[in-house]
Amino acid sequence: MPNSASTPRFRITRALQQIFSPYAVSTETLVAAVVPIVLSNLVLDFGRERGNFATWLLISICGYLAMLVIPVLVRVLFAGKRLRPIVYALVFVGAGLLRGLTIFAIGNEAGVIGPEEWSYRLLGSPMFVFVSLSLVTVLVSNSVRASLALAELETSRLVLEKRLSSMRGEISRQNAEVAGRVSGLLSPVIQELMQNLKGAKAAEMGKEVQALRATVDDIVRPLSLDIAENSSDLEVAEVSRAKISLRQEFRFDANIEVAKMMLPFWSAVLITLVSTPAALVFYRQDALIALSIFAFVSAAVIELFAVVLRRLSLSTLPALILQLGVFATAGFASSYAIALANLEAGTYPTGRIVTLAIIIGLGVFIGQLRQTHRAATEDAAREVNAQLELLNSQARRELWLNRRRIATVLHGPVQAALYASAMRLAQAVRPSKKLIQTVTADLENALVVLKFDSIESPDLKSVLSQISDVWAGTCEIYLNISKSVYQATKKNALLSEAVVEVLREGISNAIKHGQATEIEVEAKIADKLIELSIVNNGKAPVNKAGKGFGSKLYDELTLDWKLSEMADGRTKFGAAIFIA
């Protein structure tokens, strides 16, 4: 738990769903109920009635065992079934009634309980068992549900860690494998083209131009598409349900909100319910008045303390002591108020009222503390998983980007260099020595890129300059990139790479497929999005949706994109990229 824990808001609807559920007759609930059920006789009866401690311990244990009969019988007969709420309520009442009869019978036979107490036992025991089992059921339900939730979170954590570990190793292996494959296929082809260009005559340039284009169409484009499409996710072995290692450690030093532990209204309701049988016995015809005073005063006192202490946070032990003090004060105040009412039938001993109030205060505190602890532990576990999910996402993105980088290097600078070289040679009537040297230099640069020695995140301004240089003489490219876009891409390497690849692909497609000679590129930021626009004077797009590498790249890297024909006949490519 953190140094300060927040207590979830108590909801009666959720509590009722937990109370009237199979948890009500679960082994955990029936075992945990031994504490309040046995202690109630030892605290409230021993010392008030006749008999020694051993006698009352035996009576209380017999009463507890008798109480188990009906819940166990119901669980056996209706195993695995969820019964109606009224059935669970009747189980609680029936179990309490059987306990009361058992305690009265044994106590009367042992001479420690008088015959006049039969009504108190038959009324008080069902009410006390109903309240006790309800509180214990809520506690058990929260504990079991928290354990299951934490087990799920722990299993997810193990899966993520396993996936993250395997990805880290696979990234390097796959990157080297794919890079070696690409370089091995293309380097010899480009080297042969360079060798042929050196000794080629003007009349033979058509053959070399065709070879350049064939290299693009038959090798580069299919290879880049194959690499991109085969960047599948890594398989992760199954992980069985994990034992919870995110332990729900009980932290006494964690501060808790004192006021949220009290639940004034519901605490008063519980105290009043448990006191109802005693009120009927002690106050008889004035029982309703006594209970009304008791409920109002106890609720008012606890509420007053909750308001005064609403900003106070304490560690567990001081908070518990303070809560017991508040509930004891509520018991004293209730007893005093009833005494002031001067009810004729008698008075319920102040000590018993205070004891009941303290017991209820303890039960409420434990319940709220369990809620606080459960929420804090689950929040901590979710935070761990969120961090692991983020790391896992980064690893997946790295794996995807490394493969796509290779694919985009092929589809982008390598293909552009080959295609631009072919177009330059095709446009020249008599290729000069200088032109051939330029083409050769472009091909040599392509070879350098194909080594994949260092694939770094690109600088947007530098890449755009390179793109303009590559297509110089073939297409005029006009850039209008806002300063904020440059700044955003410098801060975020992945964003920079996405913007670069989208712009590169859009420009290349406009020239290659649309035969554009003029392109206007614009990029600006609006509402956490980088809005890209590539307008060209080329042919209208035939397939606006697209199924090739470019459209797949747009789908992966942009929030949305669109290819359309403008009113003036020009073609516009628009895309939006989210700034993470």
N, C-alpha and C positions, 0 to 999 in steps of 0.2 A: 504494500500500500504506500501511497505517497505520503509526504509529511502532513498534508491536509486532505481529508476525504469528504466528499459531498454525499449526503444521504438522499437517495431517491424519494420522491414524493409518495406517501402512502396512499394507495387506492383501494377502497373497500371492495370494488367490483373484482379486482384481481385477487384480493384476499379470499373472497367468497368462492371464486373459481378454484382456488387451491384447496380450501377447506372441504368443499363438496366434490372431491375427486378421489381416484383410487389411492392417492397418497394418504387419505384418511385411515385406511386399514392396512397400510404397508407395514412391513416388519420394522423399518426404521422409526416410524411414528409410534408404534406400540411399545417398542423398547425405550425410546426417549421419554415416553409418558410416565415411566416408572418414577422419575424424579419428582414432578409436581404431585403425582397421585399419592406416593408414599409420604413425602414430606408434609403434605397437608394435614395428615393425621398426627404426625409427630410434632408439628408446630402448633396446630389449632386445638388438638384434643389432649395430648399429653400435658399434664399439669393442670388442665381445666377439669378433666374428668378423673375418676379414680383409676388406679392401676399404675404399674411401673413402666419404665421405658421398654423393657423386653416384651411386655404384654401388648403395648400399642404398636411396637414394630411388627409383631406377628399379625395383629389385626390389620394393619395397613397393607402388609404383603398379601394376606388373604383377600383383602378388598381389591387389590390390584389384579391378582390372578382371576378373580371373578369378573372383573371388568373386561378382561381379554376374551372371554368366551364368545360373546356376540360378534365383535369385529373379526375374530379368526374364523368363526363359522361362516360369516358373510363372504369373507375373502375366499374360502374354500369352495363355497357353492357358486359364486359368481366370478371365478378366476378369469382375469383378462377382460372383464366387461366394465364399462363405465355406467354406473347406476345414476338414477335421478337424484338431484340434491336432497329431496325429502327423505330418500332412503338412508343417505348418510346421516342426516339429522336424527332420524329415528334410531340409527345404530348408536350414535353418541348418547342419546337419552336412555335407550335401553341398557347400554353398558353401565351408565351411571346409576340407573335404578337397581341393577343387579349388584353393583358394588355396595350401594347403600343398604340393601337388604342383608348382604353378607356381613357387613360391618356391624349392623344393628343386632343381627342374630348372634354372632360370635361375642360381641361386647356385652350383650345382655346375659348370655349364658355364663360369661366370665365374671359378671357382676360389676363391670366397670361402666356400663351404659344403662341408665334407667329407662323403664318402659315409656316414660313421658316424652322421650326424644325420638320416637318413631317418625313423627311428622318431619322433624328437622332432618333426619337422615334420608328419608324418602324424597324430600324436596331438595335438600342441599346437595346431595351427591350427584344427581343427574345434571344439575346446573353447573356444579364445579367441574365435572368430567367433560361436559359440553365445551366449556370455556377452555379448559386445559388441553383437550385434544385438538381444539381449533387452533390454539397458539402453536402447539407442537407440530401440527400438520403444516402450517405455514412455514415454520422454520425448516422442517424436513424437505418440503417442496422446494424452498429456495436453495437449500444445500445441494439437493440432488440435481436440480436444474442447472445450478452454477457449475457443478462438477461435470455434467454432460457438455455444457457449453465450453468449458475450459478444455475438455478432452478434444472437442472438435477443433478448437483454436490451436491446440498443441499439435494435432495431426496435420493441420494446414501448415503450421510452422515447419514441421519436419519435411513436408513435401516441398515447400518453397526453398528450404535450405539445400535439399538434395538437388532440386532443379538448378539452383544458383551455382552450386559446386560443379555440376556436370557441364553447365553452359560455359563457365570460365575456361574449362579445359578444351571444350569443343570449338570455341571461338578461334583459338590459335591454330588448332589442327585443320579445321575446315578452311580457314583463310589461306593457309599455306598450300593446302591441297588444290583449291580452286585457282589461286594465283598461278601455281605451277602448271596447271592444265591449260589455262588461257595463254600464258606466256609461251608454252611449248607449242601450241597450235599456231599462234599468230607471228611470233618473232621470225621463224624461217621464211614465212610468206612475204613479210615486209622487207626482209633482207634481200630476198630474191628480186622483188620489185625495184629496190634501190639499185641493185647490181645491173638490172636490165636498163634502167633509166640512164645510167652513166654512159652506156655505149649505144643508146638508141638514136636513130636518125629521125628527122621530122616526119617522114612518111610512116614510120613505125609507131608514132605516138598514139595513134588510134588503138592499137593493140594494147599498149600499156594503160591507156585510159580505161579500156574495157576490163583489164585485169584489176585495176584499182576498184572499179565499181563492183566487179564480181566478188572481190574480197569482202567488200562491205555487205553485199546482199547475201552471199553464200556462207560467209563465216562469221563476220562480226555481229550482224543483227540476230541471226539464230542463236549464236552463242550467248549473247547478252540476255536474250529473252529466256533461254534455258536456265541460266544462273539465277536470274531474278525469280522465276517461277518455282525453282526447287529450293528456295530458302525456307524450308518447312520448319516447324517447331520441333524441339528436341523431345524425345520420349522420356518419360520419367517413370521409374518403377513404382509399383503400388506400395503404399505405406499403410500398414494396419493401424487400427485405432491405438493411439499412443497413451501410455500412462502419463498422468498429469505431472509435468515437471515444473510448471508455473505454479508453485505452491501457494496456497492461500495462507500465507504466514500472518499470524495474529500479531499485529504491530501495536504495542501499548503506547508507543511514542507518536503515533499518528493522531493528529488533531481531528476531532469530530465536532459537528455543529450540535451543541447541547440542546437547543430548543427543538430541533427536528427529531430528537429521540423520545420526546414526551408524548406526543399524540393526545392532547388534552381531552378532546371529545370522546375518542374511542377508549381511552384509558378509564374515563369516568363510567362509560357504558359497561366495561368489563368489571370494574369494581362493584358497580351497582348490581349487575347480574349475579355475581358470586355472593353478594350479601343478601340477596332477596330471600332465600330460605330462612336465614337467621333473623331477618326483619320480621318475617311472618310469625316466627316462634316467639321472639322477644317483645314485639310491639303489637301483635295481633291485629285489632281493628284499626290501629294507627300505622300499620305497616306501610301503606301507600304514602302517607305524609312523610314518614321517616325516610323512605327510599327517595322521595322527591327532593327532600332537603339534602340527603346524602349525595345524590347525583349532581344537583346544582352546585353545592359548595365544593365538592371535589373537582368538578370541571372548571369552576371559576378560579380556584387556587392554582391548579396546574396551568391553566391558560395564562394567568397573571405572571407566573414564573417564566413561561415560554416567551411571553412578550418582553419581559425585562431582560431575559438572557438570549434574545434572538441573534445578537451579534457575537456571542461568546463561543469560542472553540477551545476545547480542552482535550488532553490525551485521555485514553480509555478509562483508566482507573479513577482519576478525579471526576470525570464526567459521570461515571457510574455512582460514585459516592454522592455527588450532587443530586442526581436523579432520585436516588433512594431517599435523600433528605427531603426533596420536594414532595414525593408521594407520602412520606411519613407526615409531613406538615399538612397535606391534604386530608389524611386520615384523622389527625388531631382536630383540624378545623371542622370536619364533618361531624365528629363526635361531640364537639363543643356546641355546634349549631343545633344538633338534635337535643342536647341537654337543655339549651335555652328554650326550645319549643315546649319543654315541660310535658312531654307525652306521658300519659298516666300508666300505660302498660308496663313500663320498666325501661331499662337502658341496656343497650348492647355494649358489653365491656369495651372500653376505649382501646385497650391493648390488642383486642381481636381485630378491631377496625383498622388500626395502624398496621398490624401484621398483614392483613389482606391487601392493604394499599401498597405495602412494600413488595409483597410477592408479585402483584400485578405490575408494579413499576419495574421490577427485575425482569419479568417476562417480556414486557414491551421493549425494554432497553436491549435485551439480547436479540429480539426480533429485528429491531431497527439497526443494531450493530451488524447483524448478519447481512442485512440488505446493503448497508454501507460498504461492508467488506467485499461482498459479492460484486457490487457495481465497480468498486475501485480495482479489484483484481481483473475483472473482465475488461475494463478500460485499458489497464496496463497490458494485458495480453493482446488486445486489439491493436494497441499502439505498436507493440513489437511486430505483429503480423503486417501492419501497414508499412512499417519500415522495410521489412523483408520483401513485401510485395513491390515496393518502390525499387529496391535493389534488383529484384528479379526482373522487373520491367526494364530497367536500364540495361541489364545483361541481354535480354531478348532484343532490345533495340540495337545494342552493339552488334549482336550476331547478325541481325537483319541488315544493319547498315554496312557491315564489313562485306557481306555478300553483294549487297546492292551497289556498294561503292565500286566493286570490281565490274559489276554489270554496267554501271553508269559510266565508268571510265571507258569501257568498250563502246558503249552506245553514244557517249558524249565526245570527249576529246579525240579518241582514236578514230571513231567513225567520221567525225567532223574533219580531222586532218586528211584522211584518205579521200573523202568525198570532195573537200575543197581542192585538194591537189588534182583530182581528176577533172574538176570543172575548170581549173586554171589551164591545165594542159589542153583541154578540149577547146577552150576559147582562143588559144594562141594559134595563129596560122603557121608561124615558124617559131617554135619554142626557143627562147634564147638560153644561153648558158646560165645566165643569172636566174631565169625562171626555173630551170632544172635544179639549180643549186638550192633555190628556195623550197621547191617541192621536196627535195632530198632532206633538207633540214627539218621540214615538217614531219617527214616519216621517221627521222632519227629521234625527234621529240616523242613521237608515238611509241617508239621502242623503249625509250627511257621510262615513260609512263607505265609500260607493260611490265616493268620489273617489280612494281608494287612494293618497292623497298620501304617507302614511307607514305602512307595515305593519311594526310592531315586534313583537318577541317578547313575548307577554303575561305579566303577573304573575298567578300562579295565584290568590292571595288576592283581587285586584281583580276578576278575571274571574268567580270564583265569586260574589262579591258582586253583580256586574252580572247574572248569570244569575238569582240569587234575586230581584233587583228586577224583572227582566222578567216573571217568572212570579208575582209577588206578587198575591194575590187569586184566582189560578187554581189554584195548587198550593203547598203548604207543602214547602219543601226544608230538610232538616236535614243539616248538614255535620259530619263527624268526620274532619278531615284532620290527620295527625300533623305535628309540628313538623319532623321529619326530611324529610318530603316537601316542605314549603315550602323548606327549605334546599337540598335537592337540585335543585329546579327553578330556584332563583335562580342557582345555579352553572352550569346547563346550559340555554341558551336553547332548543335543539332539544327537549330533554326536556320543558321547560315547555310548549312549544307542543303536543307530542304529548299530554301529560296533559290540557291544556285542551280540545283538540278532542275527545278521547275522552269526557271528562265532559260536555261540552256536547251532543254527539250523543246520548249515553246518556240524559241528562235530557230533551232535546227529544223523543226517540222515546217515552219513557215517558208523556209528557203528550199528545203528538199522536196516537200510535197506540194507547196503552193507556188514555187518559183518566184517568191517575193524578192523585190529589189530594194524596197524601203520598209523599215520596221521601226515602230515607235514603242519603246519600252517605258512603262511607268510603274513605280512602286511607292506606296504610301501606307501609313498606319492609321487605322480607324477602329475603335472599340476592341482593342486587344487582338486585332487581326492585321496582317500585312496583306494589302490588296494589290494584286499584280494585274497588269494589263499589257498585252502584246498585240498591237494593231499593225497589220501589214497589208500591202497592196497586191498580194498574191491571189491565187485562185480561191474561189469559195470552197469551204470544207465539204467534202463528199459524205464522210461518215462522222457526224458530230459527236457520237458517243465514243466510238473507237474501241478496238479490242487488242491493240498492239502494246508494245512496251511502254510507249508514252502515256497512254491512258491508264495503264496499271500503275505507273509511277505517280501520275496525278492523284489517283485514288488513294494511294498510300500516304502521300506527303501533304495533301491539301485538305482543308475542311470541305470545300466544294470547288468545282471548276466548270467552265462552260465555254464552248466554241460556237461562235455565231457570226452571221453576216450582217454588216452594218448598212445603214440606209444609203451611204455613198458608195457601196459596192466593196468596201474593204472588209477584211476578215479580222475578227477580234477574239482573242483568247483571254479569258478572265479567270482568276483563281484567288482564293483566300486561304491564308495559312495562319493557324492559331499561334499566338506568342505564348508559350508555356510559362 
